[in-house]
Amino acid sequence: MMQFVGLLAPIAFVFALAALAQVGSLRKEVEQLKAELNKLSLKS
Protein backbone atom coordinates (compact mmCIF):
# COMPACT_ATOMS: atom_id res chain seq x y z
CA MET A 1 0.00 0.00 0.00
CA MET A 2 2.74 2.48 0.94
CA GLN A 3 4.56 1.80 -2.32
CA PHE A 4 1.38 2.68 -4.21
CA VAL A 5 1.09 5.98 -2.32
CA GLY A 6 4.75 6.66 -3.11
CA LEU A 7 4.04 6.22 -6.81
CA LEU A 8 1.09 8.60 -6.67
CA ALA A 9 2.99 11.39 -4.91
CA PRO A 10 4.82 12.72 -8.02
CA ILE A 11 1.59 12.64 -10.02
CA ALA A 12 -0.22 14.55 -7.28
CA PHE A 13 2.63 17.08 -7.25
CA VAL A 14 2.32 17.65 -11.01
CA PHE A 15 -1.43 18.14 -10.68
CA ALA A 16 -0.89 20.61 -7.84
CA LEU A 17 1.56 22.63 -9.96
CA ALA A 18 -0.91 22.64 -12.85
CA ALA A 19 -3.67 23.85 -10.53
CA LEU A 20 -1.46 26.66 -9.22
CA ALA A 21 -0.69 27.72 -12.80
CA GLN A 22 -4.43 27.79 -13.57
CA VAL A 23 -5.10 29.94 -10.51
CA GLY A 24 -2.36 32.34 -11.59
CA SER A 25 -3.78 32.74 -15.08
CA LEU A 26 -7.31 33.18 -13.71
CA ARG A 27 -6.04 35.93 -11.42
CA LYS A 28 -4.47 37.71 -14.38
CA GLU A 29 -7.71 37.45 -16.33
CA VAL A 30 -9.74 38.83 -13.42
CA GLU A 31 -7.34 41.78 -13.13
CA GLN A 32 -7.73 42.51 -16.84
CA LEU A 33 -11.51 42.36 -16.57
CA LYS A 34 -11.43 44.72 -13.59
CA ALA A 35 -9.33 47.18 -15.56
CA GLU A 36 -11.77 47.03 -18.50
CA LEU A 37 -14.74 47.56 -16.18
CA ASN A 38 -13.01 50.55 -14.61
CA LYS A 39 -12.41 52.06 -18.07
CA LEU A 40 -16.05 51.54 -19.02
CA SER A 41 -17.37 53.03 -15.79
CA LEU A 42 -15.14 56.08 -16.17
CA LYS A 43 -16.46 56.74 -19.69
CA SER A 44 -20.13 56.94 -18.65
C-alpha positions as CSV (number, residue, x, y, z in Angstrom):
1,M,0.0,0.0,0.0
2,M,2.7,2.5,0.9
3,Q,4.6,1.8,-2.3
4,F,1.4,2.7,-4.2
5,V,1.1,6.0,-2.3
6,G,4.7,6.7,-3.1
7,L,4.0,6.2,-6.8
8,L,1.1,8.6,-6.7
9,A,3.0,11.4,-4.9
10,P,4.8,12.7,-8.0
11,I,1.6,12.6,-10.0
12,A,-0.2,14.6,-7.3
13,F,2.6,17.1,-7.2
14,V,2.3,17.7,-11.0
15,F,-1.4,18.1,-10.7
16,A,-0.9,20.6,-7.8
17,L,1.6,22.6,-10.0
18,A,-0.9,22.6,-12.8
19,A,-3.7,23.9,-10.5
20,L,-1.5,26.7,-9.2
21,A,-0.7,27.7,-12.8
22,Q,-4.4,27.8,-13.6
23,V,-5.1,29.9,-10.5
24,G,-2.4,32.3,-11.6
25,S,-3.8,32.7,-15.1
26,L,-7.3,33.2,-13.7
27,R,-6.0,35.9,-11.4
28,K,-4.5,37.7,-14.4
29,E,-7.7,37.4,-16.3
30,V,-9.7,38.8,-13.4
31,E,-7.3,41.8,-13.1
32,Q,-7.7,42.5,-16.8
33,L,-11.5,42.4,-16.6
34,K,-11.4,44.7,-13.6
35,A,-9.3,47.2,-15.6
36,E,-11.8,47.0,-18.5
37,L,-14.7,47.6,-16.2
38,N,-13.0,50.6,-14.6
39,K,-12.4,52.1,-18.1
40,L,-16.0,51.5,-19.0
41,S,-17.4,53.0,-15.8
42,L,-15.1,56.1,-16.2
43,K,-16.5,56.7,-19.7
44,S,-20.1,56.9,-18.6
